[in-house]
């Protein structure tokens, strides 16, 4: 009798554990969510007192109309630190910005693009992952897709109570490459593929922006796959099979260590998102310093590396001018 009772208790425990595991598996946060998924969550999103889901529009056009319940993260002033070439937000900055949105690390953060700039929202996604936000998604297609589907829009700005909370430190350096040691090691050993994610003209040196960097071209030995080739015409992501084919045709395969870069770490973040989050490549890092740092040095190998124009002002010099 006791043996039977014990077996029944064990069975009950196993059933409970199984149910918990299944429930947790069903709640796995995906890197991409659909417009329909967001609409299905509008009742929760519009509740200003909850912190289960925070829907955030990344743009400067929020006031022109946004998804009901969505909050705004202003592109530029709230996504970068202007005092550094890398521009990644500091611990104090990320805590302040996310605190103003009452978006703690425990929340499911859903980002969407408000300006037809899919790489903008990917950069914010990467920044949140760098600062240990575990549950982050991007709404596929952004605001333009939402509007084309005649889904509800609003100009009312939700009033959430700003909170102060701690973001986990240290940051997740596994997603970030630095000039030293990562780029130097890749150049010296060839152990990592350096992936230039910009349009071909920037890679060849035919196009570059003198207000950001002084030398044109690409990191010597880099491979060029323009990251926006991952997108369909409607600004949604291509399917996984197609994405894999795009990168594998350039010998960008899952078994390799990959470092992505661009001009300022935005297109590079988009490529990191595609490779690491959508395709499941494990060893992918973003060199967020990118050309803004690399091409403004004169001890770094570049091809063709042509010097032109005046040396651009540093971010700190630009900031000092604004203060004056």
SERO-4910 file (N, C-alpha, C, O; in steps of 0.05 Angstrom, whole numbers):
BEGIN
 pado doro    nc1    nc2    nc3   cac1   cac2   cac3    cc1    cc2    cc3    oc1    oc2    oc3
  Unk    A     17    -24      0      0      0      0     18     25      0     13     44    -15
  Unk    A     39     24     18     57     47     19     72     50     -7     77     73    -17
  Unk    A     79     27    -19     94     28    -44     77     41    -66     86     57    -82
  Unk    A     51     34    -66     33     44    -86     29     75    -82     29     90   -102
  Unk    A     27     83    -57     24    111    -51     48    127    -60     46    149    -71
  Unk    A     72    115    -55     97    128    -63     99    131    -93    107    152   -103
  Unk    A     91    110   -107     91    111   -137     72    132   -147     78    146   -166
  Unk    A     48    134   -135     29    155   -143     40    183   -139     36    201   -155
  Unk    A     54    187   -116     65    213   -110     87    220   -131     89    242   -140
  Unk    A    104    200   -137    125    204   -157    113    211   -184    124    228   -198
  Unk    A     92    197   -191     79    202   -217     68    230   -218     70    244   -238
  Unk    A     56    239   -195     45    266   -194     67    287   -197     63    307   -211
  Unk    A     90    282   -184    113    301   -186    123    302   -215    127    324   -225
  Unk    A    126    279   -227    135    278   -255    116    292   -274    125    306   -292
  Unk    A     90    288   -269     70    301   -286     72    332   -283     70    346   -302
  Unk    A     76    340   -258     78    369   -253    102    381   -266    101    402   -279
  Unk    A    125    367   -264    150    376   -278    147    377   -308    155    396   -321
  Unk    A    134    356   -319    129    355   -347    112    379   -356    117    391   -377
  Unk    A     91    385   -340     73    408   -347     89    434   -347     85    451   -364
  Unk    A    106    437   -326    122    462   -324    140    465   -348    142    487   -360
  Unk    A    154    443   -355    173    444   -378    158    451   -403    167    467   -419
  Unk    A    135    439   -408    119    444   -432    110    473   -432    110    486   -453
  Unk    A    101    483   -409     92    511   -407    115    530   -414    111    549   -429
  Unk    A    139    524   -403    162    541   -408    169    540   -437    176    561   -449
  Unk    A    169    516   -449    176    513   -477    156    529   -495    164    540   -515
  Unk    A    131    529   -487    111    544   -502    114    574   -500    103    588   -517
  Unk    A    129    583   -480    133    612   -476    159    622   -487    167    645   -483
  Unk    A    174    604   -502    199    613   -513    196    637   -531    178    638   -548
  Unk    A    212    657   -526    211    682   -541    226    679   -567    249    670   -567
  Unk    A    213    685   -589    226    683   -616    238    710   -624    227    731   -617
  Unk    A    260    710   -639    271    735   -648    254    751   -667    255    776   -667
  Unk    A    236    738   -682    217    751   -699    189    744   -691    182    721   -686
  Unk    A    172    765   -690    143    760   -686    128    774   -708    138    792   -720
  Unk    A    104    764   -714     88    775   -736     71    798   -727     68    803   -703
  Unk    A     61    813   -746     42    835   -740     17    824   -726      6    837   -709
  Unk    A      9    800   -735    -15    787   -723    -10    781   -693    -27    784   -676
  Unk    A     14    771   -687     21    765   -660     19    790   -643      8    789   -621
  Unk    A     29    812   -653     28    837   -638     -1    846   -634     -8    855   -612
  Unk    A    -17    844   -655    -45    852   -652    -59    834   -631    -76    844   -616
  Unk    A    -52    809   -630    -65    791   -611    -57    799   -582    -71    792   -563
  Unk    A    -35    813   -579    -26    821   -552    -33    850   -545    -25    860   -524
  Unk    A    -49    863   -561    -54    892   -557    -68    898   -530    -62    919   -518
  Unk    A    -84    880   -521    -98    885   -495    -77    886   -473    -79    904   -455
  Unk    A    -57    869   -474    -36    869   -454    -18    893   -458    -11    908   -439
  Unk    A    -10    898   -483      9    920   -490     -3    947   -481     12    964   -472
  Unk    A    -29    950   -485    -42    976   -479    -47    981   -449    -54   1003   -442
  Unk    A    -43    960   -433    -45    963   -404    -19    977   -394      2    964   -392
  Unk    A    -21   1002   -387      2   1017   -380     15   1009   -353     38   1017   -347
  Unk    A      1    994   -337     11    986   -311     27    959   -312     41    953   -293
  Unk    A     24    945   -334     38    919   -335     66    922   -346     72    941   -360
  Unk    A     83    902   -340    111    902   -351    117    875   -364    140    867   -367
  Unk    A     96    860   -371    100    834   -384    111    838   -413    130    824   -420
  Unk    A     98    856   -428    106    861   -456    110    891   -459     92    906   -452
  Unk    A    132    899   -470    136    927   -476    141    929   -507    160    918   -517
  Unk    A    122    943   -520    125    947   -549    138    974   -553    128    994   -543
  Unk    A    160    975   -568    176    999   -571    180   1005   -601    190    988   -616
  Unk    A    173   1029   -609    178   1038   -636    205   1052   -637    210   1071   -621
  Unk    A    223   1044   -654    249   1056   -657    248   1075   -681    249   1066   -704
  Unk    A    246   1101   -675    244   1121   -697    242   1149   -687    241   1153   -662
  Unk    A    242   1168   -705    237   1196   -699    209   1204   -707    201   1227   -704
  Unk    A    194   1185   -718    168   1191   -730    145   1180   -713    122   1177   -723
  Unk    A    150   1175   -688    130   1163   -670    105   1181   -668     83   1170   -668
  Unk    A    109   1207   -666     87   1225   -662     68   1226   -686     45   1236   -683
  Unk    A     77   1217   -709     60   1217   -733     40   1194   -733     23   1192   -750
  Unk    A     42   1177   -713     24   1154   -711     40   1129   -705     61   1124   -717
  Unk    A     30   1113   -686     44   1089   -677     23   1067   -670     -1   1073   -669
  Unk    A     33   1044   -665     16   1022   -656      5   1028   -628     21   1037   -611
  Unk    A    -21   1025   -623    -32   1031   -597    -16   1017   -574    -11    993   -575
  Unk    A     -9   1033   -554      5   1022   -531     35   1023   -534     49   1018   -515
  Unk    A     45   1028   -558     74   1028   -563     87   1052   -551     75   1074   -550
  Unk    A    111   1049   -541    127   1071   -531    149   1077   -551    153   1062   -570
  Unk    A    163   1100   -548    183   1108   -567    211   1107   -556    216   1115   -533
  Unk    A    229   1097   -572    258   1100   -568    268   1116   -592    268   1107   -614
  Unk    A    277   1141   -587    285   1159   -609    311   1149   -621    331   1145   -607
  Unk    A    311   1146   -647    335   1137   -661    356   1159   -658    350   1183   -663
  Unk    A    380   1151   -651    402   1170   -648    406   1178   -619    423   1167   -606
  Unk    A    390   1196   -609    394   1207   -582    389   1186   -560    401   1189   -538
  Unk    A    373   1166   -565    368   1146   -544    378   1118   -552    373   1098   -538
  Unk    A    393   1117   -573    404   1091   -582    434   1090   -582    446   1068   -585
  Unk    A    447   1113   -580    477   1114   -581    488   1132   -560    475   1150   -550
  Unk    A    513   1126   -553    529   1144   -536    546   1161   -555    564   1150   -567
  Unk    A    541   1187   -557    556   1204   -576    585   1209   -569    599   1221   -585
  Unk    A    593   1201   -545    620   1208   -536    641   1186   -543    664   1189   -536
  Unk    A    633   1165   -557    651   1144   -563    648   1135   -592    626   1136   -603
  Unk    A    669   1126   -604    668   1116   -632    650   1091   -634    638   1086   -654
  Unk    A    650   1076   -612    634   1051   -613    604   1057   -610    587   1043   -620
  Unk    A    598   1078   -595    571   1089   -592    552   1071   -577    528   1077   -575
  Unk    A    561   1049   -566    544   1031   -551    536   1045   -525    553   1058   -512
  Unk    A    511   1043   -517    502   1055   -492    516   1045   -468    522   1021   -466
  Unk    A    522   1062   -449    535   1054   -424    514   1042   -405    490   1043   -411
  Unk    A    524   1031   -383    506   1019   -363    486   1040   -353    462   1035   -352
  Unk    A    496   1063   -346    479   1084   -335    458   1093   -356    435   1098   -350
  Unk    A    467   1094   -381    449   1103   -403    427   1083   -408    403   1090   -411
  Unk    A    434   1057   -409    413   1037   -415    394   1035   -392    370   1031   -396
  Unk    A    403   1038   -367    385   1037   -344    366   1061   -344    343   1058   -337
  Unk    A    377   1084   -352    360   1108   -352    339   1106   -375    315   1112   -370
  Unk    A    347   1099   -398    329   1098   -422    308   1077   -418    284   1082   -422
  Unk    A    316   1053   -410    296   1032   -406    279   1036   -381    256   1028   -380
  Unk    A    291   1050   -361    276   1057   -338    254   1077   -344    232   1075   -333
  Unk    A    259   1096   -361    239   1115   -370    216   1102   -384    193   1112   -384
  Unk    A    221   1079   -397    201   1064   -411    188   1042   -393    171   1027   -401
  Unk    A    198   1041   -368    189   1020   -349    190    993   -363    171    978   -363
  Unk    A    214    988   -374    219    963   -389    242    948   -376    264    949   -385
  Unk    A    236    933   -354    257    919   -340    267    894   -356    254    886   -375
  Unk    A    290    883   -348    301    860   -362    282    836   -361    285    817   -377
  Unk    A    263    835   -343    244    813   -341    222    814   -362    208    795   -366
  Unk    A    219    838   -375    198    841   -394    205    829   -421    228    826   -428
  Unk    A    184    822   -437    188    815   -465    188    841   -481    168    854   -483
  Unk    A    212    848   -491    215    873   -506    210    867   -536    224    851   -548
  Unk    A    190    880   -547    183    876   -576    189    903   -590    176    923   -584
  Unk    A    208    902   -608    216    926   -623    204    926   -651    201    905   -663
  Unk    A    198    950   -661    190    951   -689    201    977   -701    205    997   -687
  Unk    A    206    975   -727    217    997   -742    196   1017   -750    175   1009   -761
  Unk    A    200   1043   -745    180   1063   -752    188   1080   -776    173   1099   -782
  Unk    A    210   1074   -789    220   1091   -811    229   1075   -836    243   1087   -852
  Unk    A    221   1050   -838    231   1033   -860    261   1030   -859    275   1030   -880
  Unk    A    271   1028   -835    300   1025   -830    304   1000   -813    308   1002   -789
  Unk    A    303    976   -826    303    952   -810    329    948   -795    330    935   -774
  Unk    A    351    960   -805    377    957   -791    378    974   -765    393    968   -747
  Unk    A    361    996   -764    360   1011   -740    350    994   -717    363    994   -695
  Unk    A    329    980   -721    317    965   -699    334    941   -692    335    932   -669
  Unk    A    349    930   -712    368    908   -706    391    918   -688    400    903   -671
  Unk    A    399    943   -692    420    953   -674    410    955   -645    425    949   -627
  Unk    A    386    964   -641    375    966   -614    372    938   -602    378    933   -579
  Unk    A    363    919   -619    361    891   -610    388    881   -600    390    870   -578
  Unk    A    409    886   -616    436    878   -608    445    891   -582    457    878   -564
  Unk    A    439    917   -579    446    932   -555    433    920   -530    446    917   -509
  Unk    A    408    912   -533    394    900   -510    405    873   -503    408    865   -480
  Unk    A    413    857   -524    426    831   -518    453    835   -505    461    820   -488
  Unk    A    467    856   -514    493    863   -502    489    869   -472    506    862   -456
  Unk    A    467    882   -466    461    889   -438    443    869   -424    428    875   -406
  Unk    A    445    844   -433    433    821   -419    403    821   -417    392    810   -397
  Unk    A    389    833   -436    360    830   -438    355    804   -452    361    801   -475
  Unk    A    343    784   -438    340    757   -450    318    754   -469    319    738   -488
  Unk    A    296    770   -466    272    766   -482    266    790   -500    253    809   -492
  Unk    A    277    788   -524    275    810   -543    265    799   -570    275    778   -579
  Unk    A    247    813   -583    237    805   -609    235    830   -627    233    853   -617
  Unk    A    235    825   -653    230    846   -673    204    838   -687    200    815   -695
  Unk    A    186    858   -691    162    854   -706    169    855   -736    177    876   -746
  Unk    A    166    833   -750    174    830   -778    157    849   -795    132    848   -795
  Unk    A    170    866   -811    156    884   -829    153    912   -819    148    930   -835
  Unk    A    156    916   -793    154    942   -782    128    956   -785    107    944   -791
  Unk    A    128    982   -780    103    998   -781     91    999   -809     67   1000   -811
  Unk    A    108    999   -829     97   1001   -857     79    977   -863     58    980   -875
  Unk    A     88    953   -854     71    929   -859     46    930   -842     24    923   -852
  Unk    A     48    939   -818     25    942   -800      4    960   -813    -20    954   -813
  Unk    A     13    983   -824     -6   1002   -836    -18    991   -862    -41    995   -868
  Unk    A     -2    977   -878    -12    965   -903    -34    945   -898    -51    940   -914
  Unk    A    -33    933   -874    -53    913   -867    -77    925   -853    -94    911   -843
  Unk    A    -78    952   -853   -100    967   -842   -105    960   -812   -128    958   -804
  Unk    A    -84    957   -798    -86    952   -769    -88    978   -754    -81    999   -765
  Unk    A    -97    978   -729   -102   1003   -714    -77   1019   -709    -55   1008   -705
  Unk    A    -80   1045   -710    -59   1064   -705    -69   1085   -684    -93   1088   -680
  Unk    A    -50   1098   -671    -57   1118   -651    -36   1140   -650    -13   1136   -658
  Unk    A    -45   1164   -641    -26   1186   -636    -25   1191   -606    -11   1210   -597
  Unk    A    -39   1175   -590    -38   1179   -561    -13   1166   -549     -8   1143   -555
  Unk    A      1   1182   -533     26   1172   -521     19   1159   -494     10   1174   -476
  Unk    A     24   1133   -490     19   1121   -465     36   1134   -442     59   1141   -447
  Unk    A     24   1136   -419     37   1148   -396     46   1125   -377     30   1116   -360
  Unk    A     70   1116   -379     80   1095   -361     97   1108   -339    109   1129   -343
  Unk    A     96   1096   -316    111   1106   -293    140   1098   -296    147   1074   -295
  Unk    A    158   1118   -298    186   1112   -300    196   1098   -274    188   1105   -252
  Unk    A    213   1079   -278    224   1063   -256    254   1063   -257    266   1067   -278
  Unk    A    267   1058   -235    296   1055   -234    301   1026   -227    294   1017   -205
  Unk    A    315   1011   -244    321    984   -239    349    978   -248    361    993   -264
  Unk    A    360    956   -239    388    949   -246    388    930   -270    373    911   -272
  Unk    A    407    936   -288    412    919   -311    437    903   -304    456    913   -292
  Unk    A    436    877   -310    458    859   -302    485    868   -314    487    875   -337
  Unk    A    505    867   -297    533    874   -305    551    851   -297    546    839   -276
  Unk    A    571    844   -313    581    857   -337    563    851   -361    547    833   -361
  Unk    A    567    867   -383    552    862   -407    560    836   -421    580    824   -414
  Unk    A    544    828   -440    549    803   -455    570    807   -477    563    812   -500
  Unk    A    595    805   -470    617    811   -489    619    789   -510    634    793   -529
  Unk    A    605    767   -508    605    746   -528    594    755   -555    599    743   -575
  Unk    A    578    777   -555    566    787   -579    581    811   -591    574    821   -612
  Unk    A    603    819   -578    617    844   -586    646    839   -592    661    826   -576
  Unk    A    656    848   -614    684    847   -621    696    875   -618    684    895   -624
  Unk    A    721    875   -608    736    900   -605    760    899   -624    769    878   -633
  Unk    A    770    924   -630    793    925   -648    816    908   -636    828    892   -650
  Unk    A    820    912   -610    840    895   -596    825    880   -573    813    893   -556
  Unk    A    825    853   -573    842    836   -589    829    824   -614    843    812   -630
  Unk    A    803    828   -618    788    811   -637    797    817   -666    804    798   -681
  Unk    A    797    842   -675    804    848   -702    833    842   -707    841    831   -728
  Unk    A    850    851   -689    879    846   -692    884    816   -694    900    807   -711
  Unk    A    871    800   -678    875    771   -679    865    759   -705    878    741   -717
  Unk    A    842    769   -714    831    759   -740    849    765   -763    853    749   -781
  Unk    A    861    789   -763    879    797   -785    905    780   -783    916    773   -804
  Unk    A    914    775   -759    940    761   -756    938    731   -761    957    719   -772
  Unk    A    915    719   -754    913    690   -756    894    680   -777    897    657   -786
  Unk    A    875    696   -786    855    687   -805    835    668   -793    820    654   -808
  Unk    A    834    666   -766    816    647   -753    787    656   -754    769    640   -751
  Unk    A    782    682   -758    755    692   -760    750    704   -788    768    716   -800
  Unk    A    726    700   -798    718    714   -823    708    742   -816    691    745   -799
  Unk    A    720    762   -829    711    789   -825    691    796   -847    698    796   -871
  Unk    A    667    802   -839    645    805   -858    637    835   -860    627    847   -841
  Unk    A    642    846   -883    634    874   -889    605    873   -899    599    860   -918
  Unk    A    587    887   -884    559    885   -889    547    908   -905    523    910   -908
  Unk    A    564    926   -915    556    950   -929    550    945   -958    558    924   -969
  Unk    A    537    963   -972    533    961  -1001    561    960  -1015    581    969  -1004
  Unk    A    561    948  -1038    587    943  -1052    604    968  -1056    628    966  -1055
  Unk    A    591    990  -1062    606   1015  -1067    624   1023  -1044    646   1033  -1047
  Unk    A    614   1019  -1019    629   1026   -996    652   1006   -992    674   1013   -984
  Unk    A    647    981   -999    667    960   -996    691    965  -1016    714    962  -1008
  Unk    A    684    973  -1040    706    978  -1060    720   1005  -1056    741   1009  -1067
  Unk    A    708   1022  -1040    720   1048  -1035    709   1070  -1053    719   1093  -1052
  Unk    A    691   1064  -1071    680   1084  -1089    663   1105  -1074    661   1128  -1082
  Unk    A    651   1096  -1052    634   1113  -1036    643   1113  -1007    648   1092   -996
  Unk    A    645   1136   -995    649   1137   -966    643   1165   -956    641   1184   -971
  Unk    A    640   1168   -930    630   1192   -918    652   1206   -902    660   1196   -881
  Unk    A    661   1229   -912    684   1242   -899    678   1253   -871    696   1259   -856
  Unk    A    652   1255   -864    646   1265   -837    648   1242   -817    644   1247   -793
  Unk    A    652   1218   -826    654   1195   -807    682   1183   -807    692   1175   -786
  Unk    A    695   1180   -830    721   1168   -831    737   1180   -854    727   1192   -872
  Unk    A    764   1176   -852    782   1190   -870    793   1172   -893    803   1182   -912
  Unk    A    791   1146   -890    801   1127   -911    779   1111   -922    760   1103   -908
  Unk    A    779   1106   -947    758   1091   -961    766   1062   -965    790   1055   -964
  Unk    A    746   1045   -969    751   1017   -974    742    999   -951    724   1006   -936
  Unk    A    755    976   -949    747    956   -929    771    945   -914    794    949   -922
  Unk    A    765    931   -893    786    917   -878    799    896   -896    784    880   -907
  Unk    A    825    896   -898    839    877   -915    831    849   -909    832    840   -885
  Unk    A    823    834   -929    815    806   -925    786    801   -919    777    778   -917
  Unk    A    770    823   -916    742    821   -910    726    810   -934    734    813   -957
  Unk    A    704    798   -928    685    788   -948    660    806   -948    652    815   -926
  Unk    A    649    812   -971    627    831   -973    601    816   -979    598    804  -1000
  Unk    A    581    818   -960    554    809   -965    536    832   -955    532    834   -930
  Unk    A    525    848   -972    507    870   -963    484    859   -946    469    842   -956
  Unk    A    481    868   -922    462    855   -903    433    859   -912    416    843   -905
  Unk    A    427    881   -926    399    886   -933    390    867   -955    366    867   -962
  Unk    A    408    850   -966    400    830   -984    383    808   -970    372    791   -983
  Unk    A    382    809   -943    366    791   -928    337    797   -928    320    782   -918
  Unk    A    330    821   -939    302    830   -937    287    828   -963    299    830   -985
  Unk    A    261    823   -961    243    823   -984    236    852   -990    243    871   -975
  Unk    A    222    857  -1012    214    884  -1020    195    897  -1000    195    921   -996
  Unk    A    180    880   -985    161    892   -966    174    895   -938    160    900   -918
  Unk    A    201    893   -937    217    897   -913    212    876   -892    218    880   -868
  Unk    A    203    852   -900    203    829   -883    227    812   -890    239    815   -911
  Unk    A    234    794   -871    258    777   -875    252    754   -894    231    742   -894
  Unk    A    272    748   -911    270    724   -928    270    699   -911    278    700   -887
  Unk    A    262    677   -922    260    652   -907    288    642   -901    308    650   -913
  Unk    A    290    624   -881    316    614   -871    332    600   -893    356    604   -895
  Unk    A    319    585   -910    333    571   -932    347    591   -950    370    587   -958
  Unk    A    333    612   -957    344    632   -975    367    647   -961    388    653   -973
  Unk    A    363    654   -936    384    668   -921    409    651   -919    431    662   -922
  Unk    A    406    626   -913    430    608   -912    445    607   -938    469    608   -939
  Unk    A    430    606   -960    442    605   -986    458    630   -993    479    629  -1004
  Unk    A    447    653   -984    460    679   -989    488    679   -976    508    687   -988
  Unk    A    489    671   -951    514    672   -936    533    649   -943    557    652   -944
  Unk    A    522    625   -948    539    602   -954    552    606   -981    574    595   -986
  Unk    A    539    621   -999    551    626  -1025    577    643  -1023    593    644  -1041
  Unk    A    579    657  -1000    603    673   -995    621    660   -974    638    672   -963
  Unk    A    617    634   -970    632    618   -951    629    627   -922    647    623   -906
  Unk    A    606    639   -916    599    646   -889    583    623   -878    558    622   -883
  Unk    A    596    605   -864    583    580   -855    583    578   -824    599    591   -811
  Unk    A    565    562   -813    561    560   -784    586    551   -768    588    557   -744
  Unk    A    604    537   -781    627    527   -767    649    547   -763    669    542   -749
  Unk    A    646    571   -774    667    592   -772    661    613   -752    638    618   -744
  Unk    A    683    626   -742    680    650   -726    676    673   -744    691    677   -764
  Unk    A    656    690   -739    649    712   -757    648    738   -741    637    740   -720
  Unk    A    660    759   -753    659    786   -742    646    804   -763    657    806   -785
  Unk    A    624    816   -757    610    834   -775    618    863   -770    623    870   -747
  Unk    A    618    879   -791    623    907   -787    610    923   -810    602    911   -830
  Unk    A    609    949   -807    599    967   -828    612    994   -824    637    995   -822
  Unk    A    597   1016   -824    608   1042   -819    607   1050   -790    627   1058   -778
  Unk    A    584   1046   -777    580   1054   -749    567   1032   -732    557   1038   -711
  Unk    A    567   1007   -742    557    985   -726    527    981   -728    515    969   -710
  Unk    A    514    992   -748    485    989   -751    479    967   -771    465    948   -764
  Unk    A    488    969   -796    485    947   -815    498    922   -804    489    900   -809
  Unk    A    521    925   -791    534    902   -779    517    888   -758    518    864   -756
  Unk    A    502    904   -743    484    892   -723    462    877   -736    453    856   -726
  Unk    A    453    887   -760    432    873   -775    442    846   -784    427    826   -783
  Unk    A    466    845   -794    478    820   -803    482    801   -780    477    777   -782
  Unk    A    490    812   -757    493    795   -733    465    783   -726    464    759   -719
  Unk    A    444    799   -727    417    789   -721    409    766   -740    399    745   -731
  Unk    A    414    769   -765    407    748   -785    423    723   -779    411    701   -778
  Unk    A    449    726   -776    466    702   -773    462    689   -746    459    664   -744
  Unk    A    463    704   -725    463    693   -698    434    685   -689    430    664   -677
  Unk    A    415    703   -694    389    699   -683    370    684   -701    355    667   -692
  Unk    A    372    689   -727    354    675   -746    365    648   -756    351    629   -759
  Unk    A    391    648   -762    404    624   -773    417    607   -752    425    584   -757
  Unk    A    420    617   -728    431    601   -706    461    598   -707    472    579   -694
  Unk    A    476    614   -722    505    613   -721    514    621   -693    505    641   -682
  Unk    A    532    605   -681    539    608   -653    561    629   -649    561    643   -629
  Unk    A    580    630   -667    604    646   -663    604    671   -680    618    673   -700
  Unk    A    586    690   -673    583    715   -688    586    738   -669    573    739   -648
  Unk    A    603    758   -677    606    782   -661    603    806   -679    610    805   -703
  Unk    A    593    828   -668    592    854   -681    616    871   -673    620    875   -649
  Unk    A    631    880   -692    652    900   -687    638    927   -689    637    939   -711
  Unk    A    628    937   -667    612    961   -668    628    986   -672    617   1007   -679
  Unk    A    654    985   -668    671   1008   -675    672   1013   -705    672   1036   -714
  Unk    A    672    991   -720    670    991   -750    688   1012   -762    709   1019   -751
  Unk    A    680   1022   -786    697   1041   -800    701   1067   -785    721   1081   -789
  Unk    A    682   1075   -768    685   1100   -753    710   1099   -736    723   1119   -731
  Unk    A    717   1075   -726    742   1073   -711    765   1064   -729    786   1076   -730
  Unk    A    760   1043   -744    781   1029   -759    793   1047   -781    818   1049   -783
  Unk    A    777   1061   -796    787   1077   -819    798   1103   -810    810   1117   -827
  Unk    A    795   1110   -785    806   1135   -775    833   1130   -761    844   1148   -749
  Unk    A    842   1106   -763    869   1099   -753    887   1097   -778    878   1093   -800
  Unk    A    913   1100   -774    932   1097   -796    950   1073   -793    970   1070   -807
  Unk    A    944   1056   -773    960   1032   -768    944   1007   -775    951    985   -767
  Unk    A    922   1011   -790    905    988   -796    905    983   -826    902   1001   -842
  Unk    A    908    958   -834    908    951   -863    881    954   -876    861    942   -867
  Unk    A    879    969   -898    855    973   -913    860    970   -943    882    974   -952
  Unk    A    839    963   -957    840    961   -986    817    976   -999    794    969   -993
  Unk    A    820    997  -1015    847   1008  -1022    858   1027  -1001    882   1032  -1001
  Unk    A    842   1037   -982    852   1054   -961    861   1081   -969    879   1093   -958
  Unk    A    848   1092   -990    855   1119  -1000    847   1140   -980    825   1140   -969
  Unk    A    866   1159   -974    860   1180   -956    849   1204   -972    859   1211   -992
  Unk    A    827   1216   -961    815   1238   -975    803   1258   -956    793   1250   -935
  Unk    A    804   1284   -962    791   1304   -946    805   1309   -920    827   1300   -915
  Unk    A    791   1324   -902    802   1330   -876    795   1308   -856    775   1295   -859
  Unk    A    812   1306   -836    806   1286   -816    781   1294   -801    780   1317   -791
  Unk    A    761   1277   -798    736   1284   -786    739   1290   -756    757   1281   -743
  Unk    A    720   1307   -746    721   1313   -718    712   1289   -701    696   1273   -710
  Unk    A    724   1286   -678    717   1263   -661    690   1269   -649    681   1291   -648
  Unk    A    676   1247   -639    650   1251   -626    652   1271   -602    633   1286   -598
  Unk    A    674   1270   -587    677   1288   -565    679   1318   -574    668   1336   -562
  Unk    A    694   1322   -596    696   1349   -607    669   1359   -616    662   1383   -611
  Unk    A    653   1342   -629    626   1349   -637    609   1356   -614    593   1376   -615
  Unk    A    611   1341   -592    595   1346   -568    603   1372   -555    586   1387   -546
  Unk    A    629   1378   -554    638   1403   -543    628   1427   -558    621   1448   -546
  Unk    A    626   1425   -585    616   1446   -601    586   1452   -595    578   1475   -594
  Unk    A    571   1430   -591    543   1433   -584    539   1447   -558    521   1463   -554
  Unk    A    556   1440   -538    555   1452   -512    560   1482   -513    547   1498   -499
  Unk    A    579   1490   -530    586   1518   -534    562   1533   -546    564   1557   -550
***
